[in-house]
Amino acid sequence: MGRCGRASTGKFDDRGKLLLQLLHCWVWPNLLFWSLVPNHKRALCVALSPGLMALGAIGLFGSWPALRSEDSASRLIVMVVGFLVMWLAVKIVFVEVVVPSRTAGRDAEATAPQLRDLVAAGRNPAPLQVEG
């Protein structure tokens, strides 16, 4: 294993190294596979979430004991807060700019009264009538 590998796993015991290896073997092939498969459903990618969150938590909090001085601890806090602020800005731009541009041509305002009339009349608005 190279120097980078030893530096990143040197603070873990054998069980921690196995967990880290398991997470990497779980996340990266799945990420590659679901990135290349066309027309996949988002629900199929949900299996990536726990692995990515665990790797992120290990990366963030795995270095916490190594932070001895207040300077490096405050630097980490500034980096985490900066990341959260950037994420919030991207999220706001997505919700305010991207989502309205995607839904602009769908005419939801014109379709809503038609659906309301169908549901109020007691008819099933779904294309397939389900008998129960």
C-alpha positions in Angstrom: 0.0 0.0 0.0 1.3 3.4 -0.9 2.1 6.2 1.5 -1.3 7.8 1.0 -3.1 4.6 1.9 -1.1 4.2 5.1 -1.7 7.8 6.1 -5.4 7.6 5.7 -5.9 4.2 7.4 -3.0 4.4 9.9 -5.2 5.6 12.8 -7.7 2.7 12.5 -7.5 -0.7 14.0 -8.1 -3.9 12.0 -11.9 -3.7 12.4 -11.9 -0.1 11.3 -9.8 -0.8 8.3 -12.1 -3.6 7.3 -15.1 -1.3 7.6 -13.4 1.3 5.5 -12.6 -1.3 2.9 -16.1 -2.6 2.9 -17.5 0.9 2.4 -15.2 1.6 -0.5 -16.0 -1.7 -2.1 -19.7 -1.0 -1.7 -19.8 2.6 -2.8 -17.5 3.0 -5.8 -18.6 0.1 -7.9 -22.3 1.0 -7.3 -21.6 4.6 -8.1 -19.8 3.7 -11.3 -22.6 1.2 -12.3 -25.5 3.5 -11.6 -23.7 6.3 -13.4 -23.4 4.3 -16.6 -26.8 2.6 -16.7 -29.3 4.6 -18.8 -32.8 5.3 -17.6 -32.4 3.9 -14.1 -34.8 4.8 -11.3 -33.6 7.0 -8.5 -34.9 4.6 -6.0 -32.3 2.0 -7.1 -29.5 4.4 -6.1 -30.8 4.7 -2.5 -28.4 1.9 -1.6 -25.5 4.3 -2.1 -26.7 6.7 0.6 -25.6 4.8 3.8 -22.2 4.1 2.3 -21.6 7.6 1.2 -22.8 9.0 4.5 -20.6 6.6 6.4 -17.5 7.5 4.3 -18.3 11.2 4.9 -18.6 10.7 8.6 -15.4 8.7 8.8 -13.6 11.3 6.7 -14.9 14.2 8.8 -14.8 12.7 12.3 -11.9 10.3 11.7 -9.5 13.2 11.7 -11.1 14.8 14.8 -8.7 13.2 17.4 -5.7 14.3 15.3 -6.7 17.9 15.8 -4.8 18.8 18.9 -4.5 22.6 18.6 -7.4 25.0 18.7 -6.2 26.5 15.4 -6.7 23.3 13.4 -10.0 22.6 15.2 -11.3 26.1 14.4 -10.1 25.7 10.8 -12.1 22.4 10.5 -15.2 24.1 11.9 -14.8 27.0 9.4 -14.5 24.5 6.6 -17.6 22.6 7.6 -19.6 25.8 8.0 -18.3 27.0 4.7 -19.3 23.8 3.0 -22.8 24.0 4.5 -23.2 27.6 3.3 -22.1 26.6 -0.2 -24.5 23.7 -0.2 -27.4 25.9 1.0 -26.6 28.4 -1.8 -26.6 25.7 -4.4 -29.9 24.3 -3.0 -31.6 27.7 -3.2 -30.4 28.2 -6.7 -31.7 24.8 -7.7 -35.1 25.3 -6.1 -35.6 28.9 -7.4 -34.1 28.6 -10.9 -33.8 25.0 -12.1 -37.1 23.6 -10.8 -39.3 26.4 -12.2 -37.6 26.1 -15.6 -38.3 22.4 -15.7 -41.9 22.8 -14.8 -42.6 25.8 -17.0 -44.0 23.8 -19.9 -46.1 21.4 -17.9 -49.1 23.7 -17.5 -50.0 22.6 -14.0 -52.4 25.5 -13.5 -54.5 24.4 -16.5 -54.5 20.7 -15.5 -55.4 21.3 -11.8 -59.1 22.2 -12.4 -59.6 19.2 -14.7 -58.2 16.9 -12.1 -60.3 18.6 -9.3 -63.5 18.0 -11.4 -62.6 14.4 -12.0 -62.0 13.7 -8.3 -65.0 15.7 -7.2 -67.2 13.7 -9.5 -66.1 10.5 -7.8 -64.3 9.2 -10.8 -60.8 7.7 -10.6 -58.3 10.1 -12.4 -55.9 7.2 -12.9 -55.8 5.8 -16.5 -56.5 2.3 -15.2 -59.7 1.8 -13.2 -59.1 -0.2 -10.1 -62.0 -2.2 -8.8 -62.0 -3.0 -5.1 
